């Protein structure tokens, strides 16, 4: 009947002299069949894209990249004309089909990021979050399912990275977490600035404790006006261990605990901060890094971010108000315990806001010209930070084979016992033996990572001064992707049970947060779109179609200019990222590490 109605409409259009487009009809329509297959995506493929069913593998696909049939995208003008045709003929016109590969995401070990992954992949064309695969006894398995594997901790990276194929992607860049801590990042930025001769106005003056304690003490004694110093543990997070100091006595007291606190940084406190209605704020900006190595970086800045506002009105720091942490520190983990925390969740007001909405407020108050100049300086600050991180990666060529190429016959392979942990992870390594930074940058273009490809979403914490100068407070290698917020309550809210976890010291409920969802969904969904186009469509950073309909802008586009490349750091901590593996559950850590690295390991770190 449907074919007969379509034929009548077709002949009617011909009789009126209109141009009629010939559309492929289904080969057969069974009795009682629904119109679902004619609406673009079949019921089976719709379930696959939504993650409700496993895809049926057909020719040309594999487990990590299944193929599904979807509609061909057409312009809006053609879509309107199509609707008119359907209305005239009284039946649906079948749409043209095409086969696309699905980017499967393995979120079995994504921990707190799972809800964000599920939200970001829901309805995302060509991307599917896998049903929880069996990741038990992963140390005994030889492969890991999924085109993209989302891991969090260094232990998981150590377990998964050696088992991934070249075609797979790991959502962590091995070794990057080591240099993302506060102290190594400060040293990397200082070293990069010294060798390149470029200023870093976006970075506050920083001292690494306890090595620079005497220098900081002299600096505080020479300063006539009392200055405020903020003290942060190098590997701290969520506001733990942060102190404000204004006297040398405060510094000496803090250094007395240095032995137990370990490495830390001390920075000049930003006193002339930009305020929102009298409250201090900072911004968490998400940066997607798809490649980072010596002399090379590919990175994209997300257009959306998360603004965190203090819960106490700001006053310039004095000895009498240093205890008001909710006025000086913007950390969500500190302010959420305040009784003044604003739970408004519209992205415009409240203690959590969207970066896009805050930009609108800044444009209304400061003007478009100042805000545009601030965004350009912010882009330069992120670029320079990534350039400094890139120079911390070893200037080596990774290869899966033991034989060297014709261009590198003069380079001898490094003995296994002389390899660093990172070198053993990626395979055989040959030193490039460069003499100048220019030659090193040229040689680094040939660097290729063995095994899988990697990407990572970084969190840049940025504060603005009164004149809209961006200040990078720190770079977080593992930004939180949770999309809920804590609401204090002794009773259930919307059917959610009362929780007494460590998220709050009082009974509370975990409710979805619209602001978090919008910002983090944009970052994760956009990142997965970029990775899919790189993996399947072979798009590069120079291809304008790579960022089409993606909320990201390019920050770094591959090979870095010579004036932004410093000599490789021979003492970089990137190579020292073997995690503290437990002795039980892995059939002996010594045996496992020997198998993993391909070389005997003498000193096993204690858990």
LOBASE-212987 format. One line per field, with one value per residue (C-alpha): residue in one letter; x, y, z; residue number from 0. Coordinates in steps of 0.2 Angstrom, whole numbers, plus 5000, padded with zeros to 4 digits. Example, Ala and Ser with C-alpha at 12.3 -4.5 7.8 and 13.67 -1.06 7.14 Angstrom:
<kelums>
rest <- [A_S]
px <- [5062_5068]
py <- [4978_4995]
pz <- [5039_5036]
nr <- [0_1]
</kelums>
This chain:
<kelums>
rest <- [X_X_X_X_X_X_X_X_X_X_X_X_X_X_X_X_X_X_X_X_X_X_X_X_X_X_X_X_X_X_X_X_X_X_X_X_X_X_X_X_X_X_X_X_X_X_X_X_X_X_X_X_X_X_X_X_X_X_X_X_X_X_X_X_X_X_X_X_X_X_X_X_X_X_X_X_X_X_X_X_X_X_X_X_X_X_X_X_X_X_X_X_X_X_X_X_X_X_X_X_X_X_X_X_X_X_X_X_X_X_X_X_X_X_X_X_X_X_X_X_X_X_X_X_X_X_X_X_X_X_X_X_X_X_X_X_X_X_X_X_X_X_X_X_X_X_X_X_X_X_X_X_X_X_X_X_X_X_X_X_X_X_X_X_X_X_X_X_X_X_X_X_X_X_X_X_X_X_X_X_X_X_X_X_X_X_X_X_X_X_X_X_X_X_X_X_X_X_X_X_X_X_X_X_X_X_X_X_X_X_X_X_X_X_X_X_X_X_X_X_X_X_X_X_X_X_X_X_X_X_X_X_X_X_X_X_X_X_X_X_X_X_X_X_X_X_X_X_X_X_X_X_X_X_X_X_X_X_X_X_X_X_X_X_X_X_X_X_X_X_X_X_X_X_X_X_X_X_X_X_X_X_X_X_X_X_X_X_X_X_X_X_X_X_X_X_X_X_X_X_X_X_X_X_X_X_X_X_X_X_X_X_X_X_X_X_X_X_X_X_X_X_X_X_X_X_X_X_X_X_X_X_X_X_X_X_X_X_X_X_X_X_X_X_X_X_X_X_X_X_X_X_X_X_X_X_X_X_X_X_X_X_X_X_X_X_X_X_X_X_X_X_X_X_X_X_X_X_X_X_X_X_X_X_X_X_X_X_X_X_X_X_X_X_X_X_X_X_X_X_X_X_X_X_X_X_X_X_X_X_X_X_X_X_X_X_X_X_X_X_X_X_X_X_X_X_X_X_X_X_X_X_X_X_X_X_X_X_X_X_X_X_X_X_X_X_X_X_X_X_X_X_X_X_X_X_X_X_X_X_X_X_X_X_X_X_X_X_X_X_X_X_X_X_X_X_X_X_X_X_X_X_X_X_X_X_X_X_X_X_X_X_X_X_X_X_X_X_X_X_X_X_X_X_X_X_X_X_X_X_X_X_X_X_X_X_X_X_X_X_X_X_X_X_X_X_X_X_X_X_X_X_X_X_X_X_X_X_X_X_X_X_X_X_X_X_X_X_X_X_X_X_X_X_X_X_X_X_X_X_X_X_X_X_X_X_X_X_X_X_X_X_X_X_X_X_X_X_X_X_X_X_X_X_X_X_X_X_X_X_X_X_X_X_X_X_X_X_X_X_X_X_X_X_X_X_X]
px <- [5000_5014_5023_5006_5003_5020_5018_5002_5010_5025_5013_5003_5019_5024_5007_5009_5026_5036_5054_5053_5068_5070_5072_5077_5063_5065_5067_5052_5039_5032_5014_5013_5030_5032_5039_5054_5066_5060_5063_5082_5089_5082_5076_5091_5103_5095_5097_5115_5118_5110_5120_5105_5111_5127_5130_5129_5146_5145_5158_5171_5169_5176_5172_5180_5173_5156_5146_5128_5117_5111_5103_5113_5113_5105_5103_5089_5082_5081_5073_5059_5056_5056_5043_5032_5034_5029_5014_5008_5010_5003_5017_5035_5049_5063_5080_5096_5107_5126_5136_5147_5158_5154_5167_5164_5169_5175_5170_5171_5185_5180_5174_5166_5166_5154_5138_5146_5151_5134_5126_5139_5137_5118_5111_5129_5129_5143_5148_5142_5146_5149_5139_5150_5163_5171_5186_5189_5207_5212_5230_5227_5219_5228_5217_5204_5188_5183_5190_5192_5197_5193_5205_5208_5222_5240_5237_5224_5235_5249_5237_5228_5241_5252_5237_5229_5231_5238_5221_5214_5214_5218_5210_5226_5243_5256_5268_5259_5252_5269_5273_5256_5258_5261_5280_5285_5274_5281_5299_5295_5288_5302_5315_5305_5305_5323_5329_5316_5318_5299_5290_5276_5265_5251_5260_5262_5279_5282_5294_5296_5297_5307_5322_5317_5313_5328_5325_5307_5311_5323_5310_5297_5310_5314_5296_5291_5273_5267_5263_5252_5259_5248_5255_5249_5255_5262_5250_5236_5218_5201_5209_5218_5233_5231_5237_5238_5254_5259_5274_5291_5285_5270_5282_5294_5279_5273_5291_5291_5278_5287_5294_5277_5269_5282_5285_5275_5274_5272_5265_5261_5243_5232_5225_5218_5206_5191_5175_5157_5145_5159_5163_5180_5179_5190_5186_5190_5193_5194_5208_5209_5226_5227_5246_5260_5279_5295_5293_5275_5258_5240_5227_5210_5201_5183_5172_5162_5169_5164_5165_5167_5162_5166_5152_5159_5161_5179_5191_5209_5219_5225_5231_5213_5203_5215_5204_5190_5194_5177_5182_5199_5199_5187_5188_5171_5176_5178_5164_5151_5151_5147_5129_5130_5133_5120_5112_5104_5107_5103_5121_5119_5118_5123_5140_5142_5140_5144_5159_5149_5136_5150_5158_5141_5142_5160_5156_5142_5153_5170_5166_5169_5186_5193_5185_5192_5209_5208_5203_5218_5230_5221_5224_5243_5244_5237_5248_5264_5260_5258_5274_5283_5275_5280_5298_5297_5295_5311_5318_5318_5311_5299_5297_5290_5304_5322_5330_5334_5329_5342_5342_5347_5360_5372_5361_5363_5348_5348_5351_5335_5344_5348_5330_5319_5302_5293_5305_5302_5283_5284_5297_5315_5322_5336_5343_5343_5359_5354_5366_5354_5335_5332_5340_5330_5314_5317_5322_5307_5295_5299_5295_5281_5273_5273_5257_5241_5237_5232_5222_5218_5206_5216_5208_5216_5211_5212_5209_5206_5213_5204_5211_5206_5224_5222_5232_5235_5233_5237_5234_5224_5228_5213_5199_5183_5169_5156_5139_5131_5130_5128_5112_5112_5096_5090_5076_5076_5075_5067_5068_5087_5093_5101_5120_5134_5149_5165_5157_5150_5151_5132_5119_5115_5109_5118_5107_5110_5118_5113_5128_5140_5131_5132_5150_5157_5146_5152_5170_5168_5156_5166_5182_5174_5168_5186_5194_5181_5185_5204_5202_5189_5189_5208_5205_5220_5222_5224_5208_5194_5181_5189_5181_5164_5150_5162_5164_5183_5195_5213_5227_5242_5242_5256_5275_5280_5289_5308_5306_5294_5305_5318_5331_5324_5325_5337_5330_5312_5300_5289_5299_5297_5278_5278_5264_5264_5257_5250_5260_5245_5232_5245_5254_5268_5273_5290_5285_5272_5284_5297_5284_5277_5294_5303_5318_5322_5317_5327_5318_5300_5291_5282_5263]
py <- [5000_5012_5009_5011_5028_5034_5029_5039_5054_5052_5052_5067_5077_5072_5078_5095_5097_5098_5091_5075_5067_5048_5041_5023_5013_4999_4982_4975_4980_4966_4966_4975_4983_5000_5015_5015_5009_5023_5037_5036_5023_5006_5001_4989_5003_5016_5004_5002_5021_5023_5009_4998_4984_4977_4980_4966_4965_4966_4966_4980_4982_4975_4974_4991_5000_4992_4999_5005_5013_5031_5045_5056_5073_5085_5105_5113_5119_5101_5095_5108_5103_5085_5088_5097_5081_5070_5081_5081_5062_5057_5045_5046_5047_5035_5044_5040_5029_5028_5017_5025_5018_5019_5025_5013_5020_5008_5017_5002_5010_5028_5029_5046_5051_5037_5048_5062_5049_5042_5059_5065_5050_5049_5054_5058_5052_5038_5037_5023_5020_5001_4991_4987_4975_4962_4970_4958_4950_4962_4958_4940_4947_4950_4964_4977_4981_4998_5010_5023_5017_5029_5027_5038_5032_5028_5010_5008_5016_5004_4989_4995_5003_4988_4979_4991_4990_5003_5007_5010_5027_5029_5044_5048_5052_5041_5051_5068_5066_5066_5084_5090_5092_5109_5108_5100_5111_5127_5121_5116_5133_5142_5132_5135_5154_5154_5145_5153_5171_5173_5181_5172_5186_5174_5164_5171_5171_5154_5146_5127_5121_5117_5120_5139_5142_5153_5163_5166_5171_5184_5190_5192_5201_5214_5218_5234_5230_5214_5202_5187_5170_5155_5138_5123_5104_5099_5084_5091_5093_5099_5113_5101_5108_5126_5140_5159_5167_5185_5184_5175_5167_5159_5153_5145_5137_5130_5123_5114_5103_5101_5085_5077_5088_5084_5095_5110_5127_5145_5158_5176_5179_5188_5202_5213_5200_5203_5201_5196_5207_5208_5190_5182_5169_5158_5147_5129_5129_5112_5109_5094_5088_5075_5075_5081_5077_5086_5100_5095_5099_5097_5106_5113_5125_5121_5136_5131_5131_5131_5147_5144_5159_5161_5162_5176_5194_5198_5209_5211_5200_5206_5197_5198_5190_5176_5164_5167_5154_5155_5173_5170_5152_5147_5128_5120_5107_5121_5133_5119_5117_5135_5139_5153_5142_5147_5132_5142_5130_5141_5144_5163_5165_5154_5148_5138_5147_5144_5152_5158_5167_5175_5181_5190_5199_5204_5211_5221_5228_5229_5231_5219_5226_5222_5205_5200_5205_5195_5180_5182_5183_5168_5158_5163_5158_5140_5138_5143_5132_5117_5122_5121_5104_5097_5101_5089_5074_5065_5069_5051_5041_5026_5011_4994_4986_4983_4988_5006_5015_5021_5039_5033_5020_5030_5028_5013_5006_5008_4993_4987_4989_5007_5012_5023_5016_5026_5020_5002_5004_5010_4999_5001_5018_5027_5043_5058_5066_5083_5098_5113_5116_5119_5103_5094_5101_5095_5078_5077_5078_5060_5054_5041_5033_5014_5005_5015_5033_5045_5060_5069_5083_5095_5107_5125_5135_5153_5169_5186_5202_5219_5224_5207_5199_5180_5171_5153_5146_5128_5114_5099_5083_5074_5087_5081_5075_5073_5081_5081_5093_5090_5097_5096_5087_5074_5068_5061_5073_5067_5049_5050_5043_5052_5050_5052_5050_5061_5074_5083_5083_5083_5071_5076_5070_5070_5079_5082_5099_5107_5119_5105_5094_5108_5112_5095_5087_5100_5096_5077_5076_5088_5078_5062_5070_5076_5059_5050_5061_5058_5039_5036_5051_5054_5072_5082_5098_5108_5102_5115_5100_5093_5106_5108_5109_5106_5118_5119_5131_5127_5132_5122_5114_5102_5106_5121_5136_5136_5150_5141_5125_5123_5110_5093_5092_5077_5077_5077_5067_5061_5045_5041_5037_5018_5018_5010_4993_4982_4966_4955_4952_4953_4936_4946_4964_4959_4946_4958_4972_4961_4955_4973_4982_4968_4971_4965_4977_4978_4991_4988_5003_4998_5001]
pz <- [5000_5004_4988_4979_4987_4983_4965_4964_4972_4960_4944_4951_4952_4935_4928_4936_4927_4943_4945_4954_4963_4961_4979_4982_4989_5002_4993_5002_5015_5026_5032_5048_5047_5055_5048_5059_5046_5035_5047_5046_5058_5061_5078_5080_5075_5086_5101_5096_5096_5112_5120_5123_5112_5105_5087_5074_5065_5047_5033_5036_5054_5070_5089_5092_5077_5072_5057_5058_5045_5047_5037_5026_5032_5020_5021_5029_5012_5005_5022_5020_5002_5007_5020_5007_4996_5010_5014_4996_4993_5010_5014_5021_5008_5013_5016_5008_5019_5023_5034_5047_5060_5079_5091_5106_5123_5137_5153_5165_5175_5172_5191_5194_5176_5171_5172_5162_5149_5148_5147_5134_5123_5124_5107_5100_5082_5079_5097_5109_5128_5129_5141_5156_5150_5161_5167_5181_5182_5168_5172_5165_5149_5133_5126_5131_5122_5115_5103_5117_5134_5148_5163_5178_5190_5186_5192_5178_5165_5169_5168_5152_5142_5137_5132_5119_5101_5089_5083_5101_5111_5129_5137_5147_5140_5149_5159_5158_5176_5183_5177_5180_5199_5205_5209_5193_5182_5191_5187_5169_5166_5174_5164_5148_5151_5155_5139_5127_5134_5135_5149_5158_5164_5167_5180_5198_5206_5213_5225_5226_5244_5253_5241_5238_5257_5260_5244_5249_5266_5260_5248_5262_5273_5259_5255_5264_5263_5270_5255_5255_5251_5247_5251_5241_5243_5226_5224_5234_5228_5233_5244_5255_5264_5257_5269_5268_5275_5278_5289_5290_5306_5297_5284_5297_5305_5289_5284_5301_5294_5277_5282_5283_5269_5257_5241_5240_5231_5238_5226_5227_5231_5218_5228_5214_5208_5196_5206_5202_5212_5225_5226_5220_5207_5196_5180_5176_5157_5148_5136_5124_5121_5107_5105_5116_5114_5112_5099_5096_5103_5097_5109_5108_5121_5125_5123_5139_5156_5174_5185_5204_5215_5233_5246_5256_5250_5246_5256_5252_5264_5281_5296_5303_5289_5283_5292_5280_5267_5258_5254_5247_5240_5226_5228_5227_5240_5253_5248_5247_5266_5269_5274_5261_5246_5233_5225_5210_5195_5180_5175_5177_5196_5211_5217_5201_5184_5166_5158_5143_5154_5164_5148_5144_5161_5158_5141_5148_5162_5154_5135_5120_5116_5134_5134_5117_5122_5137_5127_5116_5131_5138_5123_5123_5141_5138_5122_5132_5146_5134_5126_5143_5146_5129_5133_5148_5137_5132_5115_5109_5095_5100_5089_5091_5081_5087_5070_5066_5050_5037_5043_5061_5057_5068_5083_5094_5103_5122_5132_5142_5159_5154_5149_5159_5164_5150_5137_5142_5141_5123_5116_5110_5111_5102_5108_5095_5102_5098_5101_5099_5102_5083_5078_5092_5086_5069_5074_5086_5071_5067_5085_5084_5099_5100_5103_5106_5103_5118_5122_5138_5144_5156_5168_5168_5183_5178_5188_5181_5188_5189_5172_5165_5164_5165_5179_5178_5195_5191_5178_5183_5174_5181_5182_5190_5178_5191_5186_5203_5218_5236_5245_5264_5269_5282_5271_5253_5239_5223_5228_5231_5248_5261_5260_5274_5263_5263_5251_5266_5285_5286_5279_5261_5245_5228_5215_5196_5193_5177_5177_5178_5165_5152_5154_5156_5143_5130_5135_5134_5119_5109_5113_5107_5091_5088_5092_5081_5066_5069_5070_5057_5045_5046_5049_5055_5066_5050_5042_5045_5046_5062_5073_5063_5076_5090_5104_5103_5096_5091_5103_5096_5079_5079_5077_5088_5082_5086_5097_5108_5110_5124_5125_5132_5151_5155_5173_5168_5180_5165_5164_5182_5182_5186_5199_5216_5212_5225_5229_5229_5216_5202_5204_5212_5208_5203_5191_5183_5181_5174_5161_5158_5156_5147_5159_5177_5190_5206_5217_5218_5227_5242_5242]
nr <- [0_1_2_3_4_5_6_7_8_9_10_11_12_13_14_15_16_17_18_19_20_21_22_23_24_25_26_27_28_29_30_31_32_33_34_35_36_37_38_39_40_41_42_43_44_45_46_47_48_49_50_51_52_53_54_55_56_57_58_59_60_61_62_63_64_65_66_67_68_69_70_71_72_73_74_75_76_77_78_79_80_81_82_83_84_85_86_87_88_89_90_91_92_93_94_95_96_97_98_99_100_101_102_103_104_105_106_107_108_109_110_111_112_113_114_115_116_117_118_119_120_121_122_123_124_125_126_127_128_129_130_131_132_133_134_135_136_137_138_139_140_141_142_143_144_145_146_147_148_149_150_151_152_153_154_155_156_157_158_159_160_161_162_163_164_165_166_167_168_169_170_171_172_173_174_175_176_177_178_179_180_181_182_183_184_185_186_187_188_189_190_191_192_193_194_195_196_197_198_199_200_201_202_203_204_205_206_207_208_209_210_211_212_213_214_215_216_217_218_219_220_221_222_223_224_225_226_227_228_229_230_231_232_233_234_235_236_237_238_239_240_241_242_243_244_245_246_247_248_249_250_251_252_253_254_255_256_257_258_259_260_261_262_263_264_265_266_267_268_269_270_271_272_273_274_275_276_277_278_279_280_281_282_283_284_285_286_287_288_289_290_291_292_293_294_295_296_297_298_299_300_301_302_303_304_305_306_307_308_309_310_311_312_313_314_315_316_317_318_319_320_321_322_323_324_325_326_327_328_329_330_331_332_333_334_335_336_337_338_339_340_341_342_343_344_345_346_347_348_349_350_351_352_353_354_355_356_357_358_359_360_361_362_363_364_365_366_367_368_369_370_371_372_373_374_375_376_377_378_379_380_381_382_383_384_385_386_387_388_389_390_391_392_393_394_395_396_397_398_399_400_401_402_403_404_405_406_407_408_409_410_411_412_413_414_415_416_417_418_419_420_421_422_423_424_425_426_427_428_429_430_431_432_433_434_435_436_437_438_439_440_441_442_443_444_445_446_447_448_449_450_451_452_453_454_455_456_457_458_459_460_461_462_463_464_465_466_467_468_469_470_471_472_473_474_475_476_477_478_479_480_481_482_483_484_485_486_487_488_489_490_491_492_493_494_495_496_497_498_499_500_501_502_503_504_505_506_507_508_509_510_511_512_513_514_515_516_517_518_519_520_521_522_523_524_525_526_527_528_529_530_531_532_533_534_535_536_537_538_539_540_541_542_543_544_545_546_547_548_549_550_551_552_553_554_555_556_557_558_559_560_561_562_563_564_565_566_567_568_569_570_571_572_573_574_575_576_577_578_579_580_581_582_583_584_585_586_587_588_589_590_591_592_593_594_595_596_597_598_599_600_601_602_603_604_605_606]
</kelums>
